[in-house]
């Protein structure tokens, strides 16, 4: 079973708390399976590994309660995580580094956030990049949309204006070998 760092989980809980209050968080916790609720109520630490299935259940329940039930909220959750999960030391990279630099760093640091798969970052010229999620052992639309949202917000945090952020290929959606995200900005 795959794991994700607790920071991904705490960012989503914080999103719900900020937008829907403690009552919304209580509704969310009541919505997830008991084993997931136990994990979430155990004070998840940002650097701890959390079962990926708990992350998925949390995101699906949040989308069902506070989104449209189509997982589109996962894109927003990924955008939000890009902002709140950045320690102060990394913020300078966003201010001073290029978008391509940020994505190369993200690829190098993938294993600090997930214990499965890898991220490849390809620079495709000025204002365009491709991210490829390779070998992730538990692909899910929640994850694809979250990474897409994170990547789009990362472009903006680096000073770019997003023109287009899309999944070109997806293992879950269309049976592709890898999940590929294409971003264009100016």
Buried (B, 14 or more C-beta within 10 A) or exposed (E): EBBBBBBBBBBBBBBBBEEBEEEBBEBBBEBBEEEBBEBBEEEBEEEBEBBBBBBBBBBBBBBBBBBEEEBBBBBBBBBBBBBEBBEEEBEEBBEEBBBBBBBBBBBEEBEEBBBBBBBBBBBEEEBBBBBBBBEBEBBBBBBBBBBBBBBBBBBBBBEBEBEEBEBEBBBBEEEBEBBBBBBBBE
